[in-house]
């Protein structure tokens, strides 16, 4: 079994709909913690816990300027997850192509056998 500790944290972080929503909104550009919290029906400490999970995964980084903490997406980590998916997709597409070729060959063999009868 392959070990992808960074990806494990990314998938764990993205498993929660609130965190996926935060990542989606941060994909449009940096936002303050207050801006991220505004549409959510939860306390600020709960929002901060979600942000901690996102930061621990590496998906999000934050920086405090004065009294405002700005959050932004970290594209490198997202690209790592995308790359992992792309490799899996490529493997499965090749397998499905081979299966398709096998099924066509099987059907061809069946038709030839029927004609010989």
Protein Blocks (a to p, Z undefined) as FASTA:
>chain_A
ZZdfklmmmmmmmmpmklmmmmmmmmnoccdfklmmmmpccdfklmmmmmmmmmmnomac
cddehjaccddddfklmmmmmmmmmmmmmmmmmmmmmmmmmmmmmmmmmmmmmmmZZ
